[in-house]
Amino acid sequence: MAVDEELLGLAERLQARCLAVGLTVATAESCTGGLVAHAITSVAGSSGYFRGSIVAYENGAKQALLDVPEGVLGTHGAVSAQTARAMAAGARDRFGADLAVGVTGIAGPSGGSPEKPVGLTYVGTASAGGIQVRRSLWTGDRSTNIRSSALVALEMLLVAASADAT
């Protein structure tokens, strides 16, 4: 399956940056279902820096595979800044990567609530410099919300790769 040009362009830029400075990357995805990893691996040569991905959709998988604490999920929920942070940190640790991204959200069309509406997404990046999280609230349909979240994930990885290289 082909990746659209904007996702592919970001993945190409991320690869060039990471290979130039010797950084490795991993992903932890929930609402994007592996789209970030798919974009990265659509670029030939991605094995030179991409360590792997975990798609952890269910809370038990987030706990077992990414070490997201039960307390974080119980207190803040799966769709939260705290869970995005924990997912990114868990992927970084599990894969021994320099950089990792964690994506969690409600793609829609159902599953939202007044407190956490459809389109709410948190993306976190973990690196030696710390963890950054960005909150977004998309208003598109399911596929548009997923794509928008994947774009943010790749953009944040690119920023982290540039910051970690300096």
LUMSE-318517 format. One record per residue (C-alpha): residue number from 1; residue in three letters; x negated, y negated, z negated. Coordinates in Angstrom, 3 decimals, padded with zeros to 6 digits. Each point is the difference from the previous one (the first is absolute). Layout:
REC,NUM,ALA,X,Y,Z $
...
This chain:
REC,1,MET,000.000,000.000,000.000 $
REC,2,ALA,-001.406,-003.352,001.041 $
REC,3,VAL,-000.568,-002.797,-002.493 $
REC,4,ASP,001.082,-003.492,001.038 $
REC,5,GLU,-002.647,-002.487,001.108 $
REC,6,GLU,000.085,-002.169,-003.124 $
REC,7,LEU,-000.530,002.942,-002.374 $
REC,8,LEU,-002.653,001.450,002.285 $
REC,9,GLY,-001.811,-003.339,000.237 $
REC,10,LEU,-000.186,-000.315,-003.783 $
REC,11,ALA,-001.191,003.604,-000.300 $
REC,12,GLU,-002.728,-000.673,002.575 $
REC,13,ARG,-001.143,-003.111,-001.888 $
REC,14,LEU,000.008,001.918,-003.293 $
REC,15,GLN,-002.069,002.790,001.523 $
REC,16,ALA,-002.539,-002.396,001.500 $
REC,17,ARG,-000.375,-001.806,-003.318 $
REC,18,CYS,-000.277,003.134,-002.113 $
REC,19,LEU,-002.492,001.690,002.306 $
REC,20,ALA,-002.099,-003.169,000.203 $
REC,21,VAL,-000.344,-000.280,-003.771 $
REC,22,GLY,000.230,003.674,-000.986 $
REC,23,LEU,003.344,000.056,-001.828 $
REC,24,THR,002.395,002.938,-000.269 $
REC,25,VAL,003.798,-000.186,-000.189 $
REC,26,ALA,002.881,002.117,-001.313 $
REC,27,THR,003.754,-000.541,-000.052 $
REC,28,ALA,002.873,000.861,-002.331 $
REC,29,GLU,003.385,-000.477,001.618 $
REC,30,SER,003.594,000.363,-001.026 $
REC,31,CYS,002.476,-002.090,002.017 $
REC,32,THR,-002.326,-000.186,003.037 $
REC,33,GLY,-000.111,003.793,000.211 $
REC,34,GLY,-003.542,000.147,001.351 $
REC,35,LEU,000.269,-002.782,002.592 $
REC,36,VAL,-003.069,-001.806,-001.376 $
REC,37,ALA,-002.094,003.167,000.243 $
REC,38,HIS,001.451,000.712,003.445 $
REC,39,ALA,-001.041,-003.449,001.233 $
REC,40,ILE,-003.508,000.451,-001.420 $
REC,41,THR,-000.457,003.461,001.509 $
REC,42,SER,001.349,-001.131,003.376 $
REC,43,VAL,-003.329,-001.756,000.520 $
REC,44,ALA,-002.742,002.295,001.289 $
REC,45,GLY,-002.865,000.208,-002.475 $
REC,46,SER,002.114,-000.518,-003.111 $
REC,47,SER,-001.600,003.067,-001.576 $
REC,48,GLY,-003.084,-002.175,-000.473 $
REC,49,TYR,001.670,-001.870,-002.852 $
REC,50,PHE,003.510,001.337,-000.746 $
REC,51,ARG,000.029,002.548,-002.830 $
REC,52,GLY,003.662,001.003,-000.004 $
REC,53,SER,003.546,-000.732,-001.043 $
REC,54,ILE,002.630,001.176,-002.437 $
REC,55,VAL,003.666,-000.515,000.814 $
REC,56,ALA,001.632,000.176,-003.427 $
REC,57,TYR,003.676,-000.704,000.426 $
REC,58,GLU,001.415,001.562,-003.160 $
REC,59,ASN,-001.017,-001.200,-003.469 $
REC,60,GLY,-001.384,003.399,-001.005 $
REC,61,ALA,-002.320,-000.094,003.004 $
REC,62,LYS,-001.158,-003.499,-000.954 $
REC,63,GLN,-000.871,001.327,-003.444 $
REC,64,ALA,-001.578,003.294,001.068 $
REC,65,LEU,-001.902,-001.162,003.063 $
REC,66,LEU,-000.836,-003.630,-000.802 $
REC,67,ASP,-000.062,-000.008,-003.808 $
REC,68,VAL,002.739,-002.630,-000.232 $
REC,69,PRO,000.826,000.023,-003.725 $
REC,70,GLU,003.460,001.204,-000.977 $
REC,71,GLY,000.289,-003.094,-002.194 $
REC,72,VAL,-000.504,-002.294,002.974 $
REC,73,LEU,002.726,001.756,001.952 $
REC,74,GLY,002.312,000.114,-002.998 $
REC,75,THR,-000.472,-003.620,-000.994 $
REC,76,HIS,-000.422,-001.751,003.357 $
REC,77,GLY,001.350,002.493,002.534 $
REC,78,ALA,-001.450,001.425,003.187 $
REC,79,VAL,000.473,-003.302,001.810 $
REC,80,SER,-002.127,-002.373,-002.052 $
REC,81,ALA,-003.297,-001.834,000.010 $
REC,82,GLN,-001.217,002.331,-002.738 $
REC,83,THR,000.719,003.100,002.080 $
REC,84,ALA,-001.681,-001.487,003.096 $
REC,85,ARG,-003.087,-000.737,-002.132 $
REC,86,ALA,-000.046,003.512,-001.423 $
REC,87,MET,000.491,001.591,003.426 $
REC,88,ALA,-002.889,-001.984,001.496 $
REC,89,ALA,-002.279,000.784,-002.941 $
REC,90,GLY,001.015,003.664,000.122 $
REC,91,ALA,-000.772,000.300,003.713 $
REC,92,ARG,-003.347,-001.746,-000.456 $
REC,93,ASP,-000.929,002.405,-002.785 $
REC,94,ARG,001.348,003.174,001.642 $
REC,95,PHE,-001.800,-000.614,003.284 $
REC,96,GLY,-003.107,-001.693,-001.412 $
REC,97,ALA,000.648,-002.905,002.369 $
REC,98,ASP,-001.307,-003.543,-000.251 $
REC,99,LEU,003.433,-001.445,000.872 $
REC,100,ALA,003.505,001.346,-000.287 $
REC,101,VAL,003.508,-001.243,000.566 $
REC,102,GLY,003.227,001.006,-001.731 $
REC,103,VAL,003.385,-000.752,001.571 $
REC,104,THR,003.354,000.411,-001.734 $
REC,105,GLY,003.384,-001.465,000.820 $
REC,106,ILE,003.593,000.388,001.074 $
REC,107,ALA,000.133,000.229,003.788 $
REC,108,GLY,003.792,000.342,000.145 $
REC,109,PRO,002.668,000.045,001.115 $
REC,110,SER,001.035,001.283,-003.450 $
REC,111,GLY,-001.738,000.418,-003.334 $
REC,112,GLY,-000.070,-003.640,-001.038 $
REC,113,SER,001.472,-001.701,-003.035 $
REC,114,PRO,000.503,-003.628,-001.064 $
REC,115,GLU,-003.321,000.158,-001.893 $
REC,116,LYS,-001.829,001.848,002.785 $
REC,117,PRO,001.684,-000.665,003.344 $
REC,118,VAL,-000.559,001.825,003.266 $
REC,119,GLY,-003.141,-001.393,001.614 $
REC,120,LEU,-001.912,-000.491,-003.267 $
REC,121,THR,-003.554,001.253,000.412 $
REC,122,TYR,-003.199,-000.149,-002.024 $
REC,123,VAL,-003.401,000.576,001.596 $
REC,124,GLY,-003.097,000.341,-002.153 $
REC,125,THR,-003.652,000.244,000.965 $
REC,126,ALA,-002.673,001.393,-002.301 $
REC,127,SER,-003.707,-000.677,000.406 $
REC,128,ALA,-003.092,-000.519,-002.118 $
REC,129,GLY,001.161,-003.607,-000.337 $
REC,130,GLY,003.306,000.975,-001.611 $
REC,131,ILE,003.601,000.502,001.036 $
REC,132,GLN,002.159,-002.447,001.930 $
REC,133,VAL,003.752,000.372,000.492 $
REC,134,ARG,002.339,-001.734,002.412 $
REC,135,ARG,003.786,-000.019,-000.311 $
REC,136,SER,002.125,-000.301,003.138 $
REC,137,LEU,003.732,-000.045,000.589 $
REC,138,TRP,000.817,001.043,003.566 $
REC,139,THR,003.380,-000.575,001.620 $
REC,140,GLY,-000.238,002.338,002.980 $
REC,141,ASP,001.302,003.484,000.607 $
REC,142,ARG,-001.803,003.074,-001.344 $
REC,143,SER,-002.559,000.314,002.793 $
REC,144,THR,-000.738,-003.742,-000.007 $
REC,145,ASN,-000.491,-000.003,-003.782 $
REC,146,ILE,-002.356,002.990,000.220 $
REC,147,ARG,-002.022,-001.605,002.797 $
REC,148,SER,-000.188,-003.337,-001.843 $
REC,149,SER,-001.281,001.753,-003.129 $
REC,150,ALA,-002.630,001.882,002.014 $
REC,151,LEU,-001.179,-003.274,001.566 $
REC,152,VAL,-000.436,-001.547,-003.455 $
REC,153,ALA,-001.908,003.087,-001.167 $
REC,154,LEU,-002.445,-000.203,002.902 $
REC,155,GLU,-000.395,-003.772,-000.429 $
REC,156,MET,-000.727,000.408,-003.705 $
REC,157,LEU,-002.531,002.769,000.694 $
REC,158,LEU,-001.730,-002.282,002.500 $
REC,159,VAL,-000.171,-002.810,-002.567 $
REC,160,ALA,-001.329,002.416,-002.633 $
REC,161,ALA,-002.603,001.352,002.431 $
REC,162,SER,-001.190,-003.525,000.736 $
REC,163,ALA,-000.109,-000.926,-003.702 $
REC,164,ASP,-001.802,003.194,-001.050 $
REC,165,ALA,-002.642,-000.462,002.669 $
REC,166,THR,-001.076,-003.416,-001.273 $
